[in-house]
Amino acid sequence: MTYGFDTLQVHAGARPDPATGARQVPIYQTTAYVFRDADHAAALFNLQEVGYIYSRLTNPTVAALQERVATLEGGAGAVCCSSGHAAQIMALFPLMGPGLNVVVSTRLYGGSITQFSQTIKRFGWSAKFVDFDDLGAIEAAIDDNTRAVFCESIANPGGYITDLDAVAAVADKAGLPLIVDNTSATPYLCRPIEHGATLVVHSMTKFLTGNGTVTGGVVVDSGNFNWSASDKFPSLSAPEPAYHGLKFHETFGPLAFTFHGIAIGLRDLGMTLNPQAAHYTLMGIETLSLRMARHVENAEKVAAWLEGHPAVEAVTYAGLRSSPWHDRVARICPKGAGGLFTVALKGGYGACLKLVDSLNLFSHVANLGDTRSLIIHSASTTHRQLTPEQQTAAGAAPNVVRISIGIEDAKDIIADLEQALAKASA
């Protein structure tokens, strides 16, 4: 039987505990698992049998979460890890090597821009930043050393929607995997695999958990990419010395990337998600569709009100008819453009700081995707490490604030913005 999204977000990956009958997924707070006998232990370590060895690799609570997110995204499998940033490294790790590069969108979260422009250099990797509305520029940036294409479905902070179908076609023509960060959209609003994505990553810290309690990341494997079609991905297609010459793609087929992420990625990088964090995220996902529908409903009302305010220069929300990306909403995010957007103030940098300091209902935090409405001035915080040119390209210019609309009453959100804008423009 095929179940709908609302059913799957509650039930996927969750079964009554066989030992106790517990209906909610238990928190398996354990580091290790007892083997049945010596042969069982050997089979697990040889990847000949699936099971639990050590919680750096696998844990039953985390496994339930992996199954749920993979199911909601329409993927073959998933690997959870400690944060969204960890998920991005986990996604690239089997693909990259010294001297290799990834082509990435200029419209990314500020921390991701820093990770790709600075930190990955320490591994000998590099990133080429391209405007993903210019498909010719993406194609031109791809060379013999490119191993992946990376973008966000709904970009943080500006709410820009990527034309995933068009970008996927470019990546596919080059024989490269497309990695899509689906944090801002969630699988309720967008399912990147249906638009040609090979891998989907999330900061589960945001909308998936939805309550601002824990950090977490996940990499979802579509199972659709042929890792053996060329010699570009030896980690997945060539013999693995640590497992007696096992070839991951040949052995595990559509689950090759998932098994590699656990058996190599988590084993050696150790960016493990703890079971209590997995439990919080599982509970959060149970209400994902309900929350996302309200986020979208509120964001549409608030963005429309802000667009008409005399102190506001521009609102970037793709759900507005005035947005240059509005035509992509129905095709890429048919249930709405999300709850994230930016607002440019006529008063500039100073007015942004005054606005942030004058709000009461909004929380001034470096997070998004919470049930609460959140605000931040990106240029002085999350994007302050970037040059002014990079800030503007990323949608975080000095006169811009990022707003994550919560699930409160829309009239209360608007009232708080109204009084704060009056003070900011006084």
N, C-alpha and C positions, 0 to 999 in steps of 0.2 A: 504493500500500500504506500502511496505517495502522500506524505503529510505536508501541510502548509507551514509557512515560516513561523507563525505564532505558536504552532504546536512544537516544532523542532527546537525553538529557542528555550523551551521548557524541558523537553524530553531527550533531545539528542545527547548521547554519551552518558546518560544517567539511567541506572538500573538499581532496583532495590539491592542493598548490600546482602550478599549471599550468607554471611555469617550471622547477621542480626536482624535483617529485614528493614534496616533504616531506609527511609524513602529519599531523604536528601543525600547527596553524595558526601560521604564522610571525609573529614580531613585526616588523611593517612600521614600522621606526624611521625615518620620513621626514616632513618637514613638507609637501612639495608633490609634485605629480604632473605629468608631462609630457603636454601635450595633443597629440593626433594632428595637428591643424592648427587654423587660426583658426576655422573653422566648428564644430569640435568644442568648442573653448573657449566660444564664444558659446552653443551649445546647452546646455552645462552650467550656465552662469551664468543662463540664461533658464529653468532648470528644465524644459527640453524633453527632456533626456536625463539618465539617472541615471549617476553616475560619481564619480570622485574629483578634487577641486580642491585642497584645502588641509586639513591634518589638524585644524584647529580645527573643521571641519565633518564630515568623513568620513575614515575610515581603514580599510583592509581588516581589520585585526585586531579593531578595535572593531565593525565591521560584522558579523563572524562572531558576536561575543558578542551583539549586538543581535538577530540572527536566532535564536540559541539561546534567549535568555530569552523572546522573543516567542512562540516555538513552545511552550515549556514552560508558559507562562501561557495559551495559547490565544488570543493577540492577533493583530492584523493587522500590527503593526509595533512597533518600540521605538526609543528614543533613549537612549544611554548618556551619562553625564556624570560629573563629578568626585567626587561624594559623594551620600549620601542626602538631605542638606539641599539640595544643588543640584537634585536630582530633584524635590523638592517645589516649589521656585520655578519650575522648568521646566514642571511640570504646571499651575501656576496662571497662568503668564505669558500664554498666549494667551487666557485666560478673563477676566482681571481688568483693572481700570482704577481710576483715582481715584474714591473714593466707593462702590466696590463691596465686597461682603463674601462670606465663605465661612463656612458653618456647620460646626463641627468638634466632635469628641468631646472630652469632658473627660479621657478615658482615653487619653493620648498620652505618648510619650517626652518627658522634661522639656525637651530642646533644641527639640523641635517646638512645645511650648507657648510657649516664649520666642520662637521664630521667628514664630508666628502672633499672639501677643498683643502683641509689641513691634516686631520688625524689619519686618514687612510694612507697618506704619503709615508707614514712610518712603516707601513707594510710593503712599501714599494708600489702601491697602487696609485692611480690618479683618476680624476673626474673631469669631464668636459661639460661645461654648463651651456645649455642651449635653450632658446625660446621654443617651447614645444608647440606653439601655434605655427611655427615655421617648419613644416615637415621636410623641406629641402635642406634646412640647416641641420636637422637631426641626421638625415642621410649622409650629409657631407662630413659630419663629425665622427661617424663610424669608420673605423679603420681596421686593419688586420689584428690589432691588439685589443679591440673592444670586445668585452665579454657579456655586457648587459646594458639594458636601457631602463632608466628609473624615473618614475614620476609619482605624483599624488593624484588621486581621483578628484577630491575636492581639496584644493591647496590651502594650507595654513600659512599666512593668516587671512588672505584675501577672499576666500571662498571661490576662487577661480576653478572652473570645471574643465578637466583635460578631455580632449577628444580621444578617448582610449582606443576606439576602433581604428582611427587613422594612425595613431602612434604604433599600435600593435602590428598594423600592416607593414610599417617601415621596419620594425624589429624582426618580423617574420621573414621578410625579403632578405634580410642580412643574416638569417639563421641564428638570431640571438634571442635570449629570454627577455621578456618584458616584466619588470618588477614594479608593482603598484602599491603604494602606501594608501590603504583604504581607511585610515584612522578617522578622518573627519566625516566620511560618508557612512561607514559601517555597512555590512552586507544587507541591511534593511533598505538602504537607499541606493546602493550600487553594488553589483557583483562583477568585479573586474574580469574574472575568468571567462564570463560570458561575452566579454568584449575583447578577448584574445590575450589576457595576461597569463604569464607562466607561473609567477609567484605573487602572492599577496602578503603584505606585512601590515601589522597593526601595532600601535601603542595601545594596548588594552587598558592602560591607565585612564584613557579618555572615555569615549562614549560606551565602549563595550562593558566596562565595569560601571561607569556612570555615577559613582558616588564619592569619588575623590579619596578613596581609602588606601589603595595599593598601587604599586607600579607593576607592569607586566608587558610582555611583547609576544608576538606569535608570527611565525612564517607558515603560510598555507601553500601547499604544493598542488598545482592543478592536475599533475600527472599526465599532462598532454605533450610535454616537450621531449623530443628525441635527442637525448644527451649523447648518443653514439653516432649521430649523423655526420659529425666532423671530429677532428682531433683537438677541438678547442676546450673540451671539458674533461680532461684526463682524470680528475678526482672522481668523476661519476662513470666514465666509460673505460678507463684503463685499470689494470690490476692494482689492488690496494695492498701494499706490503704489510700493513698492520693486521690484515685479515687473510694471510696466506694466499694473496693474489686474487681474492674475490673481486669481481667487477660489479659495482653497485647497480648500474643500469641493467646489465644482463641478468643479474640475480633477482632484483626486486621490481623491475619494470616501472609501472607508474608511480610506485612508492620509493623509487631510488633516492630522490632528493630528501624525502622525509627520513628514511633510514640513515642516510649520510649525516643529516643534521643531528640525529641523536647519537649515533655510533662514533662519529668523528667530531662534529661541532660541539655538542655538549660535553663529550668526554674530555676534549682538550682545551676548549675555551672556558667551560665551566660556568656559563652565564645562565644558571638554573633558576627557574621560577619555583618559589617555595609553595608548599601545598596550601597554606592558609590564604595566600594571595590568590591562588587558583580558585579556592572556595568562594571568596568574595566576588571574583569575576563571574563564576558560574551563576551566583545569585543575581548579579547585576544583569546578565544576559537574559534572564527569565522575563524581564520587563522591557527588553530593548525596543521592540516595535512600538510599544505604548509610549515610551519616552521619546523616541525619534519623531513620531507623529506630532507630539506636542512641541518639541524643539522646532520643527519646521513650521507649524501653525503660528507659534509665537514669533519666530524670526521673520516670517512674511509680514506680520502686522507691525513689528517694531521697525524693520527696515523701511517699510513704506512711510511710516510716520517720520523717521529720521530724514528721509530723502526730501521731505517738504519743510524741514526746519531751517530757518534763516541763518543759523550759525554753522550749518553743515555744508561743506563744499561738495562732497560726494559720498555715496555708499556703494560698496562693491558687491553686494549680495546678488548672486546669479538668479535668485527667485524674482527679482524685479524685472519688469519688462524693459527697462532702460539699460539693463546689463548687456554688454556685448557677447556674453556667454549664455544668455537666457535660452537661446535655441537648443542648447545642449542638454538642458535639464530633462526634458521629456525623453530624450534618447539615452542619456547616461545615468541619470538619477530620476527615474520616473515617479518616485514617491516624494520628491522635493529636493531642494538645494541645500539641505542641512541647516545647522543652527549657528554657523560661524561666518563672520564677515568683518570687514573693516569700515571705519568711518573717518573721513578726512575733515578736519575742522578748519574753517576760514581763519581762526585765530592762531593757527600754527602750533609749534612745539609747546609753548607756554600754556595755551588753552587746553591742550591735551592733558598736561600734568594737573591743571586746575580741575578739569572734568573728573579725572580719576580720583582726586582727593575729595571731591564733593559728593560722590555717590554714597548712598546708604545701603540699598538693597544689594547692589552688585558687590562682589568680592574682588579685590585687587590681588590677583594671584597669577603665577606662571603655570597655568594649567588651562585646559579647555575640556568640554564634553561632560561637565558636571550637571547634576540636576539644578544647581544654583546658577544664576547669571553671573558671568565672570568678565572682567575687563583687564586689559594691560596695554601700556604704551610700549609697543615692541621696540621702537628705535632706542629707547633708554634702558631696555631690559633684555629680552630674549634675542634681539637682533643688534645689540649695541656693539658686538664684536665685528660687525660688517662695515664696509665702507658705505658712505651715503649712496653711492651708485648701486651697490649690492642691496641696500635696504629698499631703495625704490623698486628695483627689479623684482625683489621678493614680495612686494606689496606692503612694505613696512616703512614708508617714508616718515620723516620727522613729524609731520602734521597728522599722523594716522594713529588711531587706537584700534585694537582688536577686541571684538565683542563675541563672547560665546553665550548665546541666549539659552536660559534655563527653562524649567517647566512651571515657573510661578504663573500667576495671573498676568496676562499681557498688559492689562491696564496699570498694574502696579509697576511693572518694568518700565513702561513709558513714563509714568509719573516721576519715577526716580531719575530717569534721563532728563526729563524736562526741567526739574529744579536744578540739576547739576549743570546742564547746558546754560541755564540763565546765569549762574555764577561764573562759569568759564568764559562767557562772552561779555560779562559786565565791563 
